[in-house]
Amino acid sequence: MATSLVKVNHIGRYGLAFVFFYHGLIPKILWPSQVETSLVMAHNFGVSATIISSAAGAIEILLALTIVFYIKSLIPVYIAALMLIVLLFDVYLVMPELLTEAFNPVSTNISALVLCYLIYITQTRKAITL
């Protein structure tokens, strides 16, 4: 049983890390997405949307790495869950029309939150030893 929980925990971590790594690298750093840029510009931060998106992408990549490499800690998973919730509400407030698009933060963020929960429950079982 413990071995199965460890496997589920690791698969959940790799899946969650993939979401953050991919979304940090592809649409924010390598090929800046128009949607990402528009969302940042809608905040009127007074700084280039490209700079903010790149910085956010770097933070997401660092979070992905901590989720994988700090396997005994739930802190990166808690940070990820908090970010997913905050960013979902941010989109709701700033650009709610994005919530009905084919690829949207509702499906992505809720799925990633499910991974956070799976990581949490498999790591907090007394039978698990990482």
C-alpha positions in Angstrom: 0.0 0.0 0.0 2.7 2.5 0.9 4.5 1.8 -2.3 1.4 2.6 -4.3 0.9 5.9 -2.4 4.5 6.9 -3.1 4.0 6.2 -6.8 0.7 8.2 -6.9 2.5 11.0 -5.0 5.4 11.1 -7.4 3.2 11.0 -10.5 1.0 13.8 -9.1 4.2 15.9 -8.4 5.5 15.3 -11.9 2.2 16.2 -13.4 1.8 19.4 -11.3 5.4 20.3 -12.1 4.8 19.8 -15.8 1.8 22.2 -15.7 3.9 25.0 -14.1 7.1 24.3 -16.2 5.2 24.2 -19.5 3.1 27.3 -18.8 6.1 29.1 -17.5 8.4 28.3 -20.4 6.2 28.0 -23.6 3.6 30.8 -23.5 5.5 33.2 -21.2 9.2 32.9 -22.2 9.8 31.2 -25.5 6.7 32.1 -27.4 4.8 34.9 -25.5 1.1 34.3 -25.9 -1.2 37.2 -26.9 -3.6 36.1 -24.3 -0.9 36.2 -21.6 0.3 39.6 -22.8 -3.3 41.0 -22.9 -4.0 39.7 -19.4 -0.9 41.4 -18.0 -1.6 44.7 -19.8 -5.2 44.7 -18.4 -3.6 45.1 -14.9 -1.9 48.4 -16.0 1.2 47.7 -14.0 3.2 50.3 -15.8 5.9 47.8 -16.8 6.3 46.0 -20.1 4.0 43.0 -20.3 6.8 41.0 -21.9 9.0 41.6 -18.8 6.3 40.7 -16.4 5.3 37.6 -18.3 8.9 36.5 -18.5 9.4 37.0 -14.8 6.2 35.1 -14.0 7.4 32.3 -16.3 10.7 32.1 -14.4 8.8 31.9 -11.1 6.6 29.1 -12.5 9.6 27.2 -13.7 11.3 27.6 -10.2 8.1 26.4 -8.6 8.0 23.4 -10.9 11.5 22.5 -9.9 10.8 22.8 -6.2 7.8 20.6 -6.5 10.0 17.9 -8.0 13.2 18.3 -6.0 11.7 19.1 -2.5 9.8 15.8 -2.6 9.5 15.6 1.2 8.0 19.0 1.5 4.4 20.0 0.9 5.3 23.7 1.0 5.8 24.0 -2.8 2.5 22.2 -3.3 0.7 24.6 -1.0 2.3 27.6 -2.9 1.1 26.0 -6.2 -2.4 25.6 -4.9 -2.5 29.2 -3.6 -1.2 30.5 -6.9 -3.7 28.5 -8.9 -6.6 29.8 -6.8 -5.4 33.4 -6.8 -4.7 33.4 -10.6 -8.1 31.9 -11.3 -9.9 34.6 -9.4 -7.6 37.2 -11.0 -8.7 36.1 -14.5 -12.3 36.1 -13.3 -12.0 39.7 -12.2 -9.7 41.1 -15.0 -10.7 39.2 -18.1 -13.7 36.9 -17.4 -14.2 36.2 -21.1 -11.2 33.9 -20.9 -13.1 31.5 -18.7 -15.3 30.4 -21.6 -12.5 29.8 -24.1 -11.7 26.3 -25.4 -8.4 26.2 -23.3 -9.1 28.2 -20.2 -7.9 28.6 -16.6 -10.9 26.9 -15.2 -10.1 23.5 -16.6 -6.3 23.9 -16.2 -6.4 25.3 -12.7 -9.0 23.0 -11.3 -7.2 19.9 -12.7 -3.9 21.2 -11.2 -5.7 21.7 -7.9 -6.8 18.1 -8.0 -3.2 17.1 -8.4 -2.3 19.3 -5.4 -4.9 17.4 -3.4 -3.7 14.0 -4.5 -0.2 14.9 -3.6 -1.4 16.1 -0.2 -3.4 13.1 0.7 -0.8 10.6 -0.5 1.9 12.4 1.4 0.1 12.9 4.7 -0.8 9.2 5.1 1.2 7.6 8.0 2.0 4.6 5.8 4.1 6.7 3.3 7.8 7.1 3.6 9.5 9.2 1.0 
